[in-house]
Amino acid sequence: MSRNRFKVNLSKKLLRVIGKTNGEFKLIGEGDKVLVGLSGGKDSLALIHALKYIQRHAPFNFEFEACTIHYGMPNEDYSYLKSHCEENDIKHTVYETGIFNISQDAIRENSSFCSFFSRMRRGALYTYADNNGFNKVALGHHFDDAVESFFMNMFYNGTIRSMAPIYKTGRGFHLIRPLIETREKQLRAFADDNNLNTIGDESCPAMIKNVKLPHARANTKDWLSSLEKDNKNVFKMIKASFKHIHDDTLLDPSRWDRDDIYN
């Protein structure tokens, strides 16, 4: 097969956002060895191609490798991803695990277990990173994910938190989110424009068991979509608010300047 079979293009606007995010939060730099979680969805596919572009054009050198977690399900096939990465000169590993078999005993019928698989998948990715000398793990979360998580935490957990662009894990390496300021619609357009065969929910183990699928994120996504229909700038304003936080105005006295208030 020719190495030029796949011609993948990213828009200048998308690359500009990703480059700005990398510069602002110092996600990837000289000498980094980055492991990218590649599920085969539009987000992770955009991420590997963005990193390939940065690798070719940035004034610093770094390595990266794509890693797909194999759950151990029947007929689980990632041959397209392997071929796609090979054609685009991207190192790719399918990491075999027994996550699906473990779930048979760990998960009850009719229960929601997306969070279980998310934790297990992340743990497997961390283990591969640990065993192979990576100092950073990159995930394909975008700004819509961050906004949805913010409101889900507020409405369902009673906390104010979202997704950090970078943080240090308990295992000593950093988790980074290079797409965290991109919109989901930009990543969908990237996949459509390049006619990519994306892997969606059909690859999730929840699809082959009698389980309760999560509704909180879907409801939050629908709600935010309705807000954006009424106000096209709502996500722009939310992004601005994420960078202008007045935490001394909230009901947490530990964040107040008590000397200023009570003296």
C-alpha positions in Angstrom: 0.0 0.0 0.0 1.2 3.5 -0.8 2.1 5.7 2.2 0.3 8.6 0.4 -3.1 6.8 0.1 -4.6 8.9 2.9 -4.5 12.7 2.3 -5.7 14.2 5.6 -6.3 18.0 5.9 -7.0 20.1 8.9 -8.4 23.6 8.6 -6.2 26.5 9.4 -8.7 27.7 12.0 -8.6 24.3 13.8 -4.8 24.3 13.7 -4.7 27.9 15.0 -6.9 27.0 18.0 -4.8 23.9 18.8 -1.5 25.8 18.4 -2.7 28.6 20.6 -3.9 26.1 23.3 -0.5 24.3 23.2 1.4 27.6 23.6 -0.8 29.0 26.4 -0.8 25.9 28.5 2.6 24.5 27.5 1.1 21.1 26.8 3.9 19.6 24.5 7.5 20.8 24.3 11.0 19.7 23.6 11.8 16.1 24.3 8.3 15.0 25.3 7.1 11.5 24.7 3.3 11.6 24.3 0.9 8.6 24.3 -2.4 9.4 22.5 -5.6 7.5 23.4 -7.0 6.6 20.0 -10.6 5.2 20.1 -11.2 5.8 16.4 -13.8 8.5 17.0 -13.6 11.9 15.3 -12.0 13.5 18.3 -9.0 11.2 18.7 -8.5 10.9 14.9 -8.3 14.7 14.8 -5.9 14.7 17.7 -3.4 12.3 16.1 -3.4 14.3 12.9 -3.0 17.6 14.7 0.0 16.2 16.6 1.5 14.9 13.3 1.2 18.4 11.9 2.7 20.0 14.9 5.5 17.4 14.9 6.4 18.4 11.3 6.2 22.2 11.8 6.9 23.1 15.4 10.4 24.5 16.4 10.8 21.7 18.9 11.1 17.9 18.8 8.8 15.4 20.4 7.6 11.8 19.9 4.1 10.5 20.0 2.4 7.2 19.6 -1.3 6.3 19.3 -2.7 3.6 21.5 -6.0 1.8 21.1 -7.4 -0.1 24.1 -8.7 -3.6 23.1 -11.5 -4.6 25.6 -11.3 -8.2 24.7 -14.8 -8.3 23.2 -15.9 -10.7 20.5 -15.3 -9.5 17.0 -13.5 -6.3 18.2 -11.7 -5.1 15.1 -9.3 -2.2 14.8 -7.7 -3.1 11.5 -8.9 0.1 9.9 -7.2 2.2 12.6 -3.9 0.2 12.2 -4.0 0.7 8.4 -4.9 4.4 8.7 -2.0 5.0 11.1 0.4 3.1 9.0 -0.6 5.0 5.9 -0.1 8.3 7.7 3.3 7.3 9.3 1.8 7.3 12.8 3.1 4.7 15.3 0.1 2.8 16.6 -0.4 0.0 19.2 -3.5 -2.0 20.0 -3.1 -2.8 23.7 -4.9 -6.1 24.5 -6.7 -6.2 27.8 -9.3 -8.4 29.6 -11.5 -5.4 30.6 -14.7 -7.0 29.1 -14.3 -10.3 30.9 -13.6 -8.4 34.2 -16.9 -6.5 33.6 -18.9 -9.7 33.6 -18.4 -10.1 37.3 -18.0 -6.4 38.2 -21.2 -5.0 36.6 -24.8 -6.0 37.4 -27.4 -6.2 34.7 -29.6 -3.1 34.1 -26.9 -0.9 35.8 -25.1 2.0 34.2 -21.5 1.1 33.7 -20.0 3.7 31.3 -18.0 5.1 34.2 -16.6 1.7 34.9 -15.3 1.2 31.4 -14.0 4.8 31.3 -11.9 4.2 34.5 -10.7 0.8 33.2 -9.8 2.2 29.8 -7.9 5.1 31.4 -6.1 2.8 33.7 -5.0 0.5 30.9 -3.8 3.6 28.9 -1.8 4.7 32.0 -0.3 1.3 32.4 0.9 1.2 28.9 2.3 4.8 29.3 4.1 3.7 32.5 5.6 0.6 31.0 6.9 2.4 27.9 8.4 5.6 29.2 5.9 8.2 28.2 5.9 11.4 30.2 2.5 12.6 28.8 -0.8 11.1 27.9 -3.1 13.0 25.5 -6.9 12.6 25.3 -9.2 14.0 22.7 -11.6 16.0 24.9 -12.9 19.2 23.3 -14.6 22.4 24.6 -18.1 21.0 24.3 -17.0 18.1 26.6 -15.6 20.6 29.1 -18.8 22.7 29.2 -21.0 19.6 29.5 -18.9 18.3 32.4 -19.1 21.7 34.1 -22.9 21.8 34.1 -23.2 18.1 34.9 -21.0 18.5 37.9 -23.1 21.5 39.0 -26.5 19.9 38.4 -25.8 16.3 39.4 -22.8 16.5 41.9 -23.1 19.9 43.5 -19.6 21.0 42.5 -18.0 23.6 40.3 -15.3 21.8 38.2 -14.6 21.0 34.5 -11.7 19.5 32.5 -8.2 20.9 33.0 -6.0 21.3 29.9 -3.1 19.7 31.8 -2.6 18.1 35.2 -0.1 15.8 36.8 -1.4 12.3 37.5 -0.7 10.2 40.6 1.6 8.1 38.5 3.9 11.0 37.8 3.2 11.9 34.2 1.0 14.6 32.8 -2.4 14.2 31.2 -3.0 16.8 28.5 -6.0 17.8 26.4 -4.7 19.6 23.2 -8.2 19.9 21.7 -9.8 21.4 24.9 -10.5 24.8 23.2 -11.9 23.3 19.9 -15.6 22.9 19.3 -17.1 19.5 18.6 -18.6 20.7 15.3 -15.0 21.6 14.1 -13.9 18.0 14.7 -17.0 16.6 13.1 -16.3 18.7 10.0 -12.7 17.5 10.0 -13.9 13.9 9.9 -16.6 14.6 7.2 -14.3 16.7 5.0 -11.7 13.8 5.0 -14.3 11.0 4.6 -12.9 9.2 7.6 -14.4 6.0 8.9 -15.0 6.9 12.5 -15.7 4.4 15.2 -18.7 5.5 17.4 -20.9 4.0 20.1 -21.0 0.6 18.4 -17.6 -0.1 19.8 -18.7 0.5 23.4 -19.2 -2.7 25.5 -22.5 -1.2 26.8 -24.0 -1.9 23.3 -23.8 -5.7 23.7 -25.1 -6.0 27.2 -28.5 -5.2 28.8 -27.5 -2.1 30.6 -28.9 1.3 31.4 -27.3 3.9 29.1 -26.3 7.3 30.7 -28.8 10.1 30.2 -27.1 13.0 32.1 -24.6 13.9 29.4 -27.2 13.5 26.6 -29.7 15.7 28.4 -27.0 18.4 29.1 -25.8 18.3 25.5 -29.4 18.8 24.3 -29.9 21.7 26.8 -26.7 23.4 25.7 -27.7 23.0 22.1 -31.0 24.7 22.7 -29.2 27.6 24.5 -26.9 28.0 21.5 -29.9 28.1 19.1 -31.2 31.1 21.1 -27.8 32.7 21.5 -25.1 31.8 19.0 -22.4 33.3 21.3 -23.2 31.3 24.4 -20.2 29.0 24.1 -18.0 32.0 23.4 -19.2 33.6 26.6 -18.8 30.4 28.6 -15.2 30.1 27.4 -14.6 33.7 28.5 -16.1 32.9 31.9 -13.8 29.9 32.3 -10.9 32.4 32.1 -12.4 35.1 34.3 -13.2 33.4 37.6 -14.2 35.5 40.6 -14.3 32.7 43.2 -14.4 35.2 46.1 -18.0 35.9 45.1 -19.2 32.3 45.8 -20.5 30.8 49.0 -17.1 29.4 50.1 -15.6 31.5 52.9 -12.2 29.7 52.5 -11.8 31.7 49.3 -12.6 35.1 50.8 -10.0 37.6 52.0 -11.3 37.7 55.6 -9.0 40.6 56.7 -10.6 42.7 54.0 -14.1 41.7 54.8 -14.2 41.6 58.6 -11.7 44.4 59.5 
